[in-house]
């Protein structure tokens, strides 16, 4: 009976990379909650229940989210932790020691809904990584009209070119909802490359891979638009 209960009391966690992780037992899952690797709205599969549920809806876990919410109701910002950094896709390959070191170079920002985080044309001086919320990149097309170029959600990043050339921003980025962002300034990135090149290298490699994937996607869309235009002209 005890062996069966132990087997049933395991969990699988749906990660930000759209892949399940587990099985893990309850003590491990609790530690992940404390490290902010699992949030209230993270999907968790409880084997004994046989279904996916949000972490805060699972009986064994409710108390941890309740205590956390009650303990910090009015705190304007939270400390950046290795667990919170692990929720960013480009940082998922870093180990705990690397993530701990990276916390020295980033800062957490809480952004209210409708805030313009970066303005088109202004000089870029920081890259942002999204912990919570959704933002959109837009450009004005006359009057009150706007064209939405892309949207960004948890685990993604934007503004990365500012780390390399400090050039003008190519678009506005606006918060569609209340957001929690991790900011790495150009000066902090410069310090990172000088003081911790072994950490800067995998960070840059992961960023470059994501940028390459975005370019390929944009090129594919452009090719499809050209085909549609040619078909319409014919």
C-alpha positions as semicolon CSV with decimal commas, in nm:
position;residue;x (nm);y (nm);z (nm)
1;X;0,000;0,000;0,000
2;X;0,276;0,245;0,096
3;X;0,465;0,160;-0,222
4;X;0,153;0,221;-0,431
5;X;0,092;0,558;-0,262
6;X;0,449;0,662;-0,333
7;X;0,409;0,566;-0,698
8;X;0,083;0,759;-0,728
9;X;0,216;1,069;-0,553
10;X;0,438;1,187;-0,840
11;X;0,398;1,478;-1,077
12;X;0,493;1,596;-1,425
13;X;0,548;1,965;-1,502
14;X;0,479;2,133;-1,837
15;X;0,779;2,355;-1,911
16;X;0,804;2,685;-2,097
17;X;0,964;2,493;-2,384
18;X;0,636;2,301;-2,431
19;X;0,781;1,977;-2,297
20;X;0,689;1,776;-1,985
21;X;0,939;1,724;-1,704
22;X;0,924;1,441;-1,452
23;X;0,830;1,233;-1,280
24;X;0,914;1,426;-0,962
25;X;0,796;1,363;-0,609
26;X;0,621;1,621;-0,393
27;X;0,931;1,747;-0,200
28;X;1,111;1,822;-0,527
29;X;0,806;1,998;-0,668
30;X;0,777;2,212;-0,354
31;X;1,142;2,318;-0,390
32;X;1,074;2,414;-0,752
33;X;0,787;2,634;-0,634
34;X;1,013;2,805;-0,381
35;X;1,273;2,861;-0,655
36;X;0,998;3,006;-0,881
37;X;1,058;2,737;-1,142
38;X;0,691;2,642;-1,097
39;X;0,430;2,920;-1,073
40;X;0,065;2,925;-0,973
41;X;-0,046;2,895;-1,337
42;X;0,208;2,628;-1,437
43;X;0,038;2,313;-1,566
44;X;0,110;2,006;-1,353
45;X;0,001;1,646;-1,409
46;X;-0,080;1,463;-1,086
47;X;-0,062;1,089;-1,149
48;X;-0,309;1,004;-0,873
49;X;-0,566;1,239;-1,031
50;X;-0,485;1,142;-1,388
51;X;-0,523;1,495;-1,522
52;X;-0,339;1,823;-1,587
53;X;-0,421;2,109;-1,351
54;X;-0,277;2,448;-1,266
55;X;-0,032;2,415;-0,978
56;X;-0,235;2,643;-0,751
57;X;-0,541;2,418;-0,796
58;X;-0,368;2,104;-0,666
59;X;-0,457;2,036;-0,304
60;X;-0,103;1,957;-0,187
61;X;0,033;2,277;-0,339
62;X;-0,230;2,541;-0,258
63;X;-0,077;2,624;0,079
64;X;0,257;2,722;-0,076
65;X;0,105;2,972;-0,318
66;X;-0,128;3,106;-0,049
67;X;0,155;3,174;0,191
68;X;0,367;3,334;-0,076
69;X;0,088;3,569;-0,185
70;X;0,007;3,665;0,175
71;X;0,371;3,729;0,261
72;X;0,436;3,985;-0,017
73;X;0,115;4,166;-0,107
74;X;0,263;4,513;-0,138
75;X;0,620;4,449;-0,247
76;X;0,693;4,664;-0,553
77;X;0,962;4,432;-0,689
78;X;1,106;4,089;-0,623
79;X;1,463;3,969;-0,609
80;X;1,585;3,801;-0,924
81;X;1,645;3,433;-0,849
82;X;1,804;3,150;-1,050
83;X;1,461;2,987;-1,058
84;X;1,303;3,290;-1,224
85;X;1,583;3,308;-1,480
86;X;1,529;2,944;-1,572
87;X;1,183;3,038;-1,703
88;X;1,349;3,230;-1,990
89;X;1,392;2,999;-2,290
90;X;1,738;3,122;-2,392
91;X;1,862;3,061;-2,036
92;X;1,720;2,711;-1,993
93;X;2,053;2,547;-2,084
94;X;2,249;2,723;-1,809
95;X;2,326;2,541;-1,487
96;X;2,233;2,665;-1,139
97;X;2,575;2,822;-1,074
98;X;2,563;3,014;-1,403
99;X;2,210;3,137;-1,334
100;X;2,312;3,247;-0,984
101;X;2,598;3,448;-1,135
102;X;2,372;3,600;-1,400
103;X;2,146;3,748;-1,130
104;X;2,423;4,003;-1,067
105;X;2,370;4,149;-1,416
106;X;1,990;4,172;-1,448
107;X;1,714;4,366;-1,274
108;X;1,343;4,298;-1,239
109;X;1,087;4,552;-1,362
110;X;0,710;4,546;-1,308
111;X;0,527;4,713;-1,597
112;X;0,156;4,812;-1,585
113;X;-0,074;4,734;-1,876
114;X;-0,054;4,976;-2,175
115;X;0,293;5,101;-2,076
116;X;0,520;5,174;-2,373
117;X;0,836;4,994;-2,265
118;X;1,047;5,114;-2,560
119;X;0,972;5,388;-2,810
120;X;1,039;5,372;-3,181
121;X;1,336;5,589;-3,275
122;X;1,483;5,623;-2,927
123;X;1,836;5,503;-2,861
124;X;1,833;5,144;-2,737
125;X;2,014;5,076;-2,412
126;X;1,871;4,745;-2,281
127;X;1,735;4,401;-2,364
128;X;1,424;4,267;-2,191
129;X;1,322;3,909;-2,103
130;X;0,962;3,832;-2,013
131;X;0,869;3,648;-1,695
132;X;0,497;3,729;-1,694
133;X;0,251;3,902;-1,924
134;X;0,232;3,980;-2,296
135;X;0,367;4,267;-2,507
136;X;0,334;4,370;-2,872
137;X;0,576;4,536;-3,112
138;X;0,400;4,800;-3,323
139;X;0,467;5,076;-3,574
140;X;0,242;5,370;-3,651
141;X;0,085;5,369;-3,998
142;X;-0,085;5,705;-3,986
143;X;-0,317;5,877;-3,742
144;X;-0,425;5,641;-3,466
145;X;-0,360;5,332;-3,678
146;X;-0,091;5,081;-3,586
147;X;0,057;4,772;-3,744
148;X;0,138;4,489;-3,503
149;X;0,468;4,329;-3,601
150;X;0,480;4,057;-3,337
151;X;0,375;3,965;-2,985
152;X;0,593;3,838;-2,702
153;X;0,496;3,616;-2,409
154;X;0,657;3,454;-2,103
155;X;0,999;3,306;-2,171
156;X;1,069;3,530;-2,473
157;X;1,285;3,841;-2,516
158;X;1,304;4,164;-2,717
159;X;1,531;4,465;-2,761
160;X;1,842;4,248;-2,798
161;X;2,006;4,458;-3,072
162;X;2,053;4,737;-2,819
163;X;2,324;4,529;-2,652
164;X;2,537;4,544;-2,965
165;X;2,497;4,882;-3,135
166;X;2,286;5,115;-2,916
167;X;2,102;5,210;-3,236
168;X;1,749;5,350;-3,259
169;X;1,458;5,124;-3,171
170;X;1,278;4,996;-3,480
171;X;0,932;4,984;-3,315
172;X;0,734;5,060;-3,004
173;X;0,689;4,773;-2,760
174;X;0,369;4,803;-2,554
175;X;0,247;4,595;-2,260
176;X;-0,082;4,423;-2,350
177;X;-0,118;4,324;-1,983
178;X;0,061;4,379;-1,654
179;X;0,411;4,239;-1,708
180;X;0,716;4,134;-1,514
181;X;1,034;4,185;-1,713
182;X;1,401;4,111;-1,659
183;X;1,621;4,391;-1,790
184;X;1,986;4,364;-1,886
185;X;2,128;4,703;-1,975
186;X;2,398;4,761;-2,234
187;X;2,640;4,859;-1,958
188;X;2,557;4,546;-1,758
189;X;2,607;4,333;-2,069
190;X;2,943;4,497;-2,132
191;X;3,040;4,415;-1,773
192;X;2,918;4,057;-1,822
193;X;3,141;4,004;-2,126
194;X;3,444;4,143;-1,942
195;X;3,395;3,982;-1,602
196;X;3,232;3,651;-1,698
197;X;3,309;3,557;-2,060
198;X;3,237;3,188;-1,987
199;X;2,882;3,292;-1,895
200;X;2,842;3,548;-2,174
201;X;2,926;3,289;-2,443
202;X;2,630;3,049;-2,390
203;X;2,402;3,350;-2,339
204;X;2,505;3,492;-2,676
205;X;2,485;3,155;-2,850
206;X;2,129;3,093;-2,728
207;X;2,027;3,447;-2,826
208;X;2,177;3,406;-3,173
209;X;1,995;3,076;-3,227
210;X;1,662;3,237;-3,142
211;X;1,731;3,535;-3,368
212;X;1,823;3,302;-3,655
213;X;1,495;3,114;-3,607
214;X;1,302;3,443;-3,613
215;X;1,475;3,551;-3,935
216;X;1,393;3,219;-4,101
217;X;1,031;3,252;-3,997
218;X;1,013;3,608;-4,132
219;X;1,175;3,500;-4,458
220;X;0,921;3,220;-4,494
221;X;0,634;3,464;-4,437
222;X;0,784;3,703;-4,691
223;X;0,811;3,421;-4,945
224;X;0,447;3,327;-4,891
225;X;0,340;3,689;-4,936
226;X;0,533;3,711;-5,264
227;X;0,366;3,394;-5,389
228;X;0,023;3,528;-5,298
229;X;0,101;3,859;-5,470
230;X;0,216;3,682;-5,787
231;X;-0,090;3,457;-5,787
232;X;-0,314;3,762;-5,748
233;X;-0,135;3,949;-6,027
234;X;-0,168;3,652;-6,257
